[in-house]
Amino acid sequence: MSKDMALLEALIEQITIINPLQLRFLESSLEGALDAELDDLVAYISYAKTQCLPVDYLAECYDLIVKDTLREQLYFQRHGRYRYSTFDEVAKSVYFDDEYMRKYMHGLAITAYLWPNHRELHRYFARTIPATQRGKYLEIGPGHGMYMMTAMRESKYDQFDGIDLSPTSVAMTRTLLGNGVFGSFQNYRIFEQDFLDGDFVPDSYAAVVMGEVLEHVEEPAIFLDRIRQVATSDAYIFITTPINAPAIDHIYLFDSFHSIESLVSDAELRIVDKLLVPYPGLSVEESTEQSLPINVALVLAK
Ligand SMILES: C[S@@+](CC[C@H](N)C(=O)[O-])C[C@H]1O[C@@H](n2cnc3c(N)ncnc32)[C@H](O)[C@@H]1O
């Protein structure tokens, strides 16, 4: 085993010490990971070390997501709705709580490699982002910064802008992009602001990317409308959002793919391509009937 893969082994070991139930799931999940994905995960662990965040801390971050998700799933099964429905109910305890948000975002960054469903979304993004298109790229809610990093690695946009309302996410994205572990990136700006308060020039972005944000907002229709406004006529528009996927800060419930499709067409956007990742072992229809999570990624056009 290389020294690098020893870092990954150490992370898995630490996670399973905290939560032994994760062992079989992670062992089987990692069998489906590509070498390049394992390399990126190892790079992330090394990057965390440069920030004085040891493997034990990353394991705690991962465990936070696992336990939070489980608790919210139980709530969802019992009540048929997400626990919270307004931004104010979650803002202080999530987006503006630096310690919590850091753990949450590191945990989420790791699941992009450790969880098959999140891996599928990330692969789909890397596969669909235009490799040679020029112009300006906008990412709404970069969070940990790994999607933005992927975009900067895989595409040739001239300028990369990120906007996130959480000061922690802004700091984490800036640090990740500036650290050099994943490449030397220069042409980026990260703004700390609510997307809806942003003063964007209409028809100015050749790419608009928004991963796992739509379920975090009270009025997703307004978000899609704003995205259509800022995107150029031939823009690459990429969105992910889950169906029936409770989390502490998910406040808008999509209960079927149809509910997402309607929102998209009401915003006068078209679905050009889509990826639906149902609950393991079930079809999309079965997952929907049983109110189980489905991950959705969409490539949209104006
Ligand atoms: C769950 S994280 C998603 C991180 C990453 N995009 C991904 O796909 O894994 C959601 C991010 O969106 C940000 N966010 C939520 N509402 C927002 C808004 N109205 N404007 C800008 N950012 C927002 C949060 O602060 C957080 O950083």
The ligand as an SDF file (V2000), in Angstrom:
LIG
                    3D

 27 29  0  0  0  0  0  0  0  0999 V2000
  -25.3050   21.7370    1.0390 C   0  0  0  0  0  0  0  0  0  0  0  0
  -24.1310   22.9420    0.6140 S   0  0  0  0  0  0  0  0  0  0  0  0
  -23.7170   22.4530   -1.0490 C   0  0  0  0  0  0  0  0  0  0  0  0
  -22.2280   22.4600   -1.3040 C   0  0  0  0  0  0  0  0  0  0  0  0
  -21.8190   22.0120   -2.7100 C   0  0  0  0  0  0  0  0  0  0  0  0
  -22.3730   22.8970   -3.7090 N   0  0  0  0  0  0  0  0  0  0  0  0
  -22.2480   20.5990   -2.9900 C   0  0  0  0  0  0  0  0  0  0  0  0
  -22.9700   20.3630   -3.9710 O   0  0  0  0  0  0  0  0  0  0  0  0
  -21.8430   19.6770   -2.2640 O   0  0  0  0  0  0  0  0  0  0  0  0
  -25.1710   24.3550    0.3310 C   0  0  0  0  0  0  0  0  0  0  0  0
  -24.3720   25.6530    0.2410 C   0  0  0  0  0  0  0  0  0  0  0  0
  -25.2430   26.6470   -0.3000 O   0  0  0  0  0  0  0  0  0  0  0  0
  -25.1200   27.8240    0.4570 C   0  0  0  0  0  0  0  0  0  0  0  0
  -26.3790   28.5760    0.2950 N   0  0  0  0  0  0  0  0  0  0  0  0
  -27.6100   28.2410    0.7830 C   0  0  0  0  0  0  0  0  0  0  0  0
  -28.5130   29.1750    0.4300 N   0  0  0  0  0  0  0  0  0  0  0  0
  -27.8560   30.1070   -0.3020 C   0  0  0  0  0  0  0  0  0  0  0  0
  -28.2310   31.3330   -0.9200 C   0  0  0  0  0  0  0  0  0  0  0  0
  -29.4810   31.7810   -0.8470 N   0  0  0  0  0  0  0  0  0  0  0  0
  -27.2950   32.0390   -1.5770 N   0  0  0  0  0  0  0  0  0  0  0  0
  -26.0040   31.6110   -1.6300 C   0  0  0  0  0  0  0  0  0  0  0  0
  -25.5750   30.4680   -1.0410 N   0  0  0  0  0  0  0  0  0  0  0  0
  -26.4960   29.7260   -0.3920 C   0  0  0  0  0  0  0  0  0  0  0  0
  -24.8230   27.3290    1.8690 C   0  0  0  0  0  0  0  0  0  0  0  0
  -24.2230   28.3220    2.6570 O   0  0  0  0  0  0  0  0  0  0  0  0
  -23.8860   26.1600    1.5890 C   0  0  0  0  0  0  0  0  0  0  0  0
  -22.5590   26.5880    1.5050 O   0  0  0  0  0  0  0  0  0  0  0  0
  1  2  1  0
  2  3  1  0
  2 10  1  0
  3  4  1  0
  4  5  1  0
  5  6  1  0
  5  7  1  0
  7  8  2  0
  7  9  1  0
 10 11  1  0
 11 12  1  0
 11 26  1  0
 12 13  1  0
 13 14  1  0
 13 24  1  0
 14 15  1  0
 14 23  1  0
 15 16  2  0
 16 17  1  0
 17 18  1  0
 17 23  2  0
 18 19  1  0
 18 20  2  0
 20 21  1  0
 21 22  2  0
 22 23  1  0
 24 25  1  0
 24 26  1  0
 26 27  1  0
M  CHG  2   2   1   9  -1
M  END
$$$$
